[in-house]
Amino acid sequence: MMYFIATVLTKGKRKEIGFYAEDKKDAKSIAKLKFNGIIIKVNEEKEPLEEQFKRFKDDFLKNFKKKKIKQDSLIAAIRQLAVMTNAGISIHDSLSEIAAATDDESLKTVFSKLADDINAGHSFSAAMEFFRYELGNLTIAMVQLGEKTGNLDESLYALSDMLEEIRSNIVKFKKAMAYPRNVMVAMAVAFSVLLTYVVPQFKSIFDQLGANLPVPTIILLTLSDLLLNYGLLVVAGIFTFIFVLKYLISNYIHIQFKWHQLLLRTMLLKNIIKYSTLNRFTLVFSELIRAGIPIAEALETSVEMIDNLPLKGKLQSVILTVEKGGTLNKGLEETELFENMIIQMVRAGEDSGTLDAMIQKVAEYYKMRFDAIIDGLSEAIEPIMLFFIAGMVTLLALGIFMPMWDMGSALQGH
């Protein structure tokens, strides 16, 4: 982000206000939207030291300050908004009514501020830009679509269906992961208890005998000592590492890119991320095409919905291909993300003029692939889970019993 100074004339007084923007064009738009008065000029300036410190502090604490709206609350609110808009109630009154009725504090804050901004003369989508984190890219894009086409209620209905679909995918994933996660947590707790209370008892016996200990026993005793003497430090270190990693991923685009690359190379996760992303991309794209949005613009909006940066980069190349006059199927083929069958379906849709219907079928196909992976996730994880459990049990058994066998053999030898 770049630092700009806007010179604003308000109530006969000239004021200079500092703010951040992507570029000068974006800065001018923000200044017009955000500051009351006449904008005399907007110039890029060197960021003051105190502003650098403030920005660092705000970035560091933003994960604690900001709260995303609960998905269930957002879906219900969007559906209510669609019904009220369809009934002819103004957006301002609809937002105010929903904000007053909801129990979700984040939703209440966001919708109340949106109502105030609309009352001040801003468009619905422009007011939403300040709440992109809380509302998400998809919500803003669909509202922009509704404003462009003049069918805001239809866009809101479609948006609520899309959000419901995304929520359904997340719930399926969580349910599939619940059993393996619970088993692994239970095993980790049991192993920690054994290391803390059982293994130290054997350690005193081994010390008294003064026998040479085998490698599994040394590993077991080392882990026990680490847990007993530095347990709190280890836990604190793990939490610190997770917090720092989350901060770096959230605030540094190159680290976020590398992290997303790693996820795409991770067994089991890579297909889940790929098919859920392609399902969302094609779902939004088909809706935009159906609404009559030009292909290049629809692609741009659909790609903006994607969270995974490597996949986003590949799909952005499709926009360039289409803008240069190439066909959509050619652009999709060059990404190497889509199977040949999908390319043929898109080509047939382009040739027959039924691209929106064909893309919708593609979205259904990727939903089917995603559901199939989720349904088989527990079975796929079980061998990995059993491997870790077997490793812990084997280490525990060998670590305790091998010295006993050695001592038994030594006594028999005497």
Protein Blocks (a to p, Z undefined) as FASTA:
>chain_A
ZZddddddeehiacddddddfblmlmmmmmmmmpgcjdfbdcdddddfklmmmmmmmmmm
mmmmpccddfklmmmmmmmmmmmmmnopafklmmmmmmmmpmblklmmmmmmmmmmmmno
pafklmmmmmmmmnopklmmmmmmmmmnopamlmmmmmmmmmmmmmmmmmmmmmmmmmmm
mmmmmmmmmmmmmmmmmmmmmmmmmmmnopacdfklmmmmmmmmmmmmmmmmmmmmmmmm
mmmmmmmmmmmmklmmmmmmmmmmpghjlmmmmmmmmmmmmmmmmmmmmnopafklmmmm
mmmmpmblmlmmmmmmmmmmmmnopafklmmmmnomacfklmmmmmmmmmnopmmmmmmm
mmmmmmmmmmmmmmmmmmmmmmmmmmmmmmmmmmmmmmmmmmmmmmmmmmmmZZ
